[in-house]
């Protein structure tokens, strides 16, 4: 599963999305609800992403004391959560610059690239998506793709990670009656992905010419937000769009 963006672009995204997330969190206020993450406040959002950044860094460094519980407890005691968030961003980017390409670390997607490249990409999109959540907290609603301002190359890389990496895991949800091949088509860039359903799960093929039973389409940014359940600007059969929202869930575990 090769990445579509280079290492430096992913590191830039972690840093810039982290800055945006922090600024938006400050603007919204710590008790503001996050419309795109039901039951979360901005404090929950900041604690989550700060914990994830620290866990990823510890994983890359082979730190045996890396504990999500420890960092959640730490977040509750720091005098300035947003400074704590920024420190986590800086430390993660620095670690990704320092570790060798052949470093040993946990990864969890099928056919993943090297751990260094895997975690650069994963945290680039983790941070970018959650920066959109922080924008939703500022606006009090789900932002449009124009408001979110995700560049097409970033969006395509994120769609690729989701469709080719996350969805083929396990039993391969989401599934739809009568659909053996589902195409995901970016109307602005011309790229697409076709999800082939079998009894064993999903195989996702980029730019596949095989006939599809149904298509979900939108700009690359609309696909990025919509497929991650952060937007509602997709085109496609209503039952598939509705089913996607219910079935396509990626959670920290």
C-alpha positions, 0 to 999 in steps of 0.5 A, spaced: 500 500 500 504 505 497 503 512 500 501 517 495 504 523 498 512 523 500 514 523 507 516 531 508 509 532 505 506 528 511 510 531 516 508 538 514 501 536 514 502 533 521 505 540 523 500 545 520 494 541 521 496 541 529 497 548 529 490 549 526 487 544 531 490 548 536 487 555 534 480 552 532 480 549 539 482 555 542 477 559 538 471 554 540 473 554 547 474 547 551 467 546 553 464 547 546 461 541 543 464 537 537 458 536 532 462 531 528 464 527 534 457 526 538 458 526 545 465 529 545 467 536 547 473 540 545 477 538 551 475 531 549 478 532 542 484 535 544 486 530 549 484 524 544 489 527 539 494 529 544 494 522 547 494 519 540 501 523 538 504 521 544 502 513 543 505 514 536 511 517 538 513 512 543 511 506 539 516 509 534 521 509 539 520 503 542 518 506 549 516 500 553 512 505 558 508 508 552 501 508 555 494 511 553 492 511 560 498 515 562 497 520 557 489 521 558 491 522 566 497 527 564 492 531 559 487 532 565 493 535 570 497 540 565 496 547 566 495 549 559 492 543 554 493 547 548 500 547 549 501 540 551 497 539 544 503 543 541 508 539 544 506 533 542 505 535 535 512 537 535 515 531 538 512 527 534 514 530 527 521 530 530 521 523 532 519 521 525 525 525 522 529 522 526 528 514 526 531 510 520 526 508 515 527 500 517 525 502 525 521 496 528 514 499 530 507 496 530 503 498 524 496 495 523 493 496 516 494 490 510 500 491 506 503 497 510 509 501 508 515 501 513 513 504 520 516 510 519 512 512 513 506 508 515 505 513 522 507 519 518 501 518 513 497 515 519 498 521 523 497 526 517 490 524 516 489 523 524 491 530 525 487 533 519 481 530 520 481 532 527 482 539 525 476 539 521 472 536 527 475 543 531 473 547 525 466 544 526 466 546 534 467 553 532 462 553 526 457 549 531 456 545 525 459 540 520 463 544 515 463 544 507 469 542 503 470 549 501 470 551 508 475 545 510 480 547 505 483 540 504 487 540 498 486 535 492 492 531 493 491 530 501 484 528 500 486 523 495 491 520 499 487 520 505 481 516 501 486 511 499 488 510 506 481 509 508 479 505 502 485 501 501 488 500 508 482 500 513 476 498 509 479 491 507 481 489 514 477 484 518 470 482 515 470 488 510 465 493 512 461 497 509 457 492 505 451 493 501 445 488 498 446 487 490 453 491 490 459 486 488 463 492 486 463 499 488 466 505 485 469 511 489 470 517 484 473 523 484 470 528 479 475 533 480 482 529 479 479 523 475 482 518 480 478 512 482 478 506 487 473 500 486 472 496 492 471 488 490 466 485 495 467 477 496 466 472 501 473 473 504 472 481 505 474 487 500 479 488 495 480 495 493 483 497 486 485 504 484 483 506 478 480 500 476 476 499 469 472 493 471 464 495 471 461 497 478 454 496 480 454 503 484 458 509 484 460 514 490 462 521 487 464 528 489 471 532 489 477 529 492 475 533 498 468 531 498 470 524 498 475 525 504 470 528 508 464 524 506 467 517 507 470 519 514 463 521 516 465 529 516 461 531 510 455 530 506 456 532 499 457 526 496 453 523 490 450 516 489 445 512 491 441 514 497 441 507 500 449 506 499 450 513 502 446 512 508 449 505 509 456 508 509 454 512 515 452 507 519 457 502 517 464 505 516 466 507 523 474 507 524 475 507 532 481 508 537 482 501 540 
